[in-house]
Amino acid sequence: MAKRFLAKGNGHQIANRRKALEVASRELPEICVVDERTVEFEPHGVCHFAAYTDDNGAMISTPGRDDNAFGSADWHARDNLMMVYDPGDGRCMIFVCPIGPLFERRTIGHHGVRWNDVRKLAKFTHVFRIE
């Protein structure tokens, strides 16, 4: 079994995002890093940036926070969401999806979207091997 690039489980979100941002920037040199949570990626505009390891899907809103409805957090105004997913099989996937339609597809605990829905909504997908 391949080694996972990102650490699985709660408590690793910040470190995972930093690692994912570094590798995504190397893999796609046209990414312009604005800050730790924001990238510019033409032609997809300004994207919120996040990293994921859960096999079921991606949490895009958080219980107990004010980001539960689309438009309630400042990052919802960005053009898209760039998601880096490490399924643990030696690959990583980068998806760029519109944020509003993702919110409409939340089914996992009312805050997460399934990877099949992410794949269907993605405007851009890039798969690469982790060395």
C-alpha positions, 0 to 999 in steps of 0.5 A: 500500500502506498504511503499517504502524503497528507496526515489523516484525521482531525488536527492535521488540517493546517499542516495538510493545507500547507503541504498540499499548497506547496505540492499543488504549486509545484505540480501546477506552476500557473497557480499564484499563491495569494495567502495560505487559503487563497490562490489565483488559477487562471482561467478559474480566478481566485480560489479558496484552497483546502486539503482533504483525506477523508475517503467519503468526501470533503467538509465544506462547512463547519458545525457551530460556525457561521459558514453553514449557508452559502454566502455566509463566509467571506471565502464563499465570494471567491470564484471557486474552491480548489480542493486537494484530495489524498486518497492514500493510494499514492495519487493526489487529485486537484479539483476546482469547483464552483462553491455555490453548487457544492453547498447545494450537494452537501449530504455528509452530516449536512456539511460535507460533499461526496467525492462523486459530486465533486468530480461531477461539478469540477471545472478542472481536475488534475491527478498526479503521483506523490513521490 
